[in-house]
């Protein structure tokens, strides 16, 4: 595994397990569009804060847009202080729970 494979493109932490995040959700045509390698906590946080429709509607379909989102900025500041292996317990926001 090279260094790019274990670095989160969202929070910048290294030594983390990464997953592929479709910046434009697949159900909205993102199957062949750009993706990002995100650590599990960042990936989970995105999907706990927003539905796929909200990601598209709010223009959160680029890495920079996600990083500039106030809710994600707060999470990124916090997660950067945690060890690479940490996967915090999390829960979907009321916003997402009510829209599924």
BELKA-V295357 format. One line per field, one symbol per residue. ss: DSSP state (2 for helix, 1 for strand, 0 for the rest). psi: psi as a letter, one per 40 degrees, with the letter a starting at -180 (. if undefined). A space follows every 10 residues. Layout:
ss = ???
psi = ???
This chain:
ss = 0022221000 0001000111 1100022200 0000111112 2222222220 0222222000 0022222202 2222222220 0000000000 0002222000
psi = hiddefhhed eeiifihiih hhdhidefee deiiiihiid ddddddeddi iddddddeff eidddddehd dddddddddd eiidehgiii iiiddddee.
